[in-house]
Amino acid sequence: MITINTYKAHIDRNISTRKLAELTGLSKSTINNIDCGKTSPNLQQLEAIAKALDLKMTELFKSEYK
């Protein structure tokens, strides 16, 4: 299973959900839903989040398979 780990990525950088929403142009509730796994982000949302966190999009993915 592959999960998207946006919450850890922005908390590790001391960026709040509200600030990430501002940086990406997404709503706070959208960021929260992505963080909680309630919503899967589309490609544009992933790209915006990765850019705001200065990450490659692949760095947002976490796989249970090693």
CYANA upper distance limits for C-alpha pairs under 8 A (distance plus 0.5 A):
  1 MET  CA     63 SER  CA      6.58
  1 MET  CA     64 GLU  CA      6.35
  1 MET  CA     65 TYR  CA      7.95
  2 ILE  CA     61 PHE  CA      7.10
  2 ILE  CA     62 LYS  CA      6.21
  2 ILE  CA     63 SER  CA      5.08
  2 ILE  CA     64 GLU  CA      7.10
  3 THR  CA     37 GLY  CA      8.50
  3 THR  CA     61 PHE  CA      6.30
  3 THR  CA     62 LYS  CA      5.77
  3 THR  CA     63 SER  CA      6.92
  4 ILE  CA     34 ILE  CA      8.43
  4 ILE  CA     35 ASP  CA      8.40
  4 ILE  CA     37 GLY  CA      8.30
  4 ILE  CA     60 LEU  CA      6.00
  4 ILE  CA     61 PHE  CA      5.13
  4 ILE  CA     62 LYS  CA      6.56
  5 ASN  CA      9 ALA  CA      6.96
  5 ASN  CA     35 ASP  CA      7.44
  5 ASN  CA     60 LEU  CA      5.80
  5 ASN  CA     61 PHE  CA      6.52
  5 ASN  CA     62 LYS  CA      6.95
  6 THR  CA     10 HIS  CA      6.77
  6 THR  CA     34 ILE  CA      7.75
  6 THR  CA     35 ASP  CA      6.10
  6 THR  CA     49 ILE  CA      8.29
  6 THR  CA     60 LEU  CA      6.57
  7 TYR  CA     11 ILE  CA      6.56
  7 TYR  CA     35 ASP  CA      5.43
  7 TYR  CA     36 CYS  CA      8.38
  8 LYS  CA     12 ASP  CA      6.27
  9 ALA  CA     13 ARG  CA      7.10
  9 ALA  CA     53 LEU  CA      7.88
  9 ALA  CA     60 LEU  CA      7.69
 10 HIS  CA     14 ASN  CA      6.79
 10 HIS  CA     15 ILE  CA      5.55
 10 HIS  CA     16 SER  CA      7.29
 10 HIS  CA     17 THR  CA      8.16
 10 HIS  CA     20 LEU  CA      7.88
 10 HIS  CA     53 LEU  CA      7.16
 11 ILE  CA     15 ILE  CA      6.07
 11 ILE  CA     16 SER  CA      7.03
 13 ARG  CA     53 LEU  CA      8.17
 15 ILE  CA     19 LYS  CA      6.49
 15 ILE  CA     20 LEU  CA      6.79
 16 SER  CA     20 LEU  CA      6.62
 17 THR  CA     21 ALA  CA      6.63
 17 THR  CA     28 LYS  CA      6.80
 17 THR  CA     31 ILE  CA      7.04
 17 THR  CA     32 ASN  CA      7.37
 18 ARG  CA     22 GLU  CA      6.86
 18 ARG  CA     28 LYS  CA      6.12
 19 LYS  CA     23 LEU  CA      6.66
 20 LEU  CA     24 THR  CA      6.54
 20 LEU  CA     28 LYS  CA      8.42
 20 LEU  CA     31 ILE  CA      8.08
 20 LEU  CA     49 ILE  CA      7.93
 20 LEU  CA     52 ALA  CA      7.54
 21 ALA  CA     25 GLY  CA      6.20
 21 ALA  CA     26 LEU  CA      5.43
 21 ALA  CA     27 SER  CA      5.93
 21 ALA  CA     28 LYS  CA      5.69
 21 ALA  CA     31 ILE  CA      6.91
 22 GLU  CA     26 LEU  CA      7.42
 22 GLU  CA     27 SER  CA      8.25
 23 LEU  CA     52 ALA  CA      6.35
 24 THR  CA     45 GLN  CA      8.32
 24 THR  CA     48 ALA  CA      5.77
 24 THR  CA     49 ILE  CA      6.50
 24 THR  CA     52 ALA  CA      6.74
 26 LEU  CA     30 THR  CA      6.89
 26 LEU  CA     31 ILE  CA      7.36
 26 LEU  CA     45 GLN  CA      8.18
 27 SER  CA     31 ILE  CA      6.94
 28 LYS  CA     32 ASN  CA      6.60
 29 SER  CA     33 ASN  CA      6.52
 30 THR  CA     34 ILE  CA      6.70
 30 THR  CA     39 THR  CA      8.25
 31 ILE  CA     35 ASP  CA      6.55
 32 ASN  CA     36 CYS  CA      6.63
 33 ASN  CA     37 GLY  CA      6.56
 33 ASN  CA     38 LYS  CA      5.46
 33 ASN  CA     39 THR  CA      5.84
 34 ILE  CA     38 LYS  CA      6.53
 34 ILE  CA     39 THR  CA      5.47
 34 ILE  CA     40 SER  CA      6.49
 34 ILE  CA     41 PRO  CA      6.90
 41 PRO  CA     45 GLN  CA      6.11
 41 PRO  CA     46 LEU  CA      6.49
 42 ASN  CA     46 LEU  CA      6.73
 43 LEU  CA     47 GLU  CA      6.59
 44 GLN  CA     48 ALA  CA      6.68
 45 GLN  CA     49 ILE  CA      6.65
 46 LEU  CA     50 ALA  CA      6.54
 46 LEU  CA     57 MET  CA      7.07
 47 GLU  CA     51 LYS  CA      6.56
 47 GLU  CA     57 MET  CA      6.80
 48 ALA  CA     52 ALA  CA      6.59
 49 ILE  CA     53 LEU  CA      6.70
 50 ALA  CA     54 ASP  CA      6.41
 50 ALA  CA     55 LEU  CA      5.35
 50 ALA  CA     56 LYS  CA      6.36
 50 ALA  CA     57 MET  CA      5.81
 50 ALA  CA     60 LEU  CA      7.79
 51 LYS  CA     55 LEU  CA      6.62
 51 LYS  CA     56 LYS  CA      8.01
 55 LEU  CA     59 GLU  CA      6.84
 55 LEU  CA     60 LEU  CA      8.24
 56 LYS  CA     60 LEU  CA      7.95
 57 MET  CA     61 PHE  CA      8.02
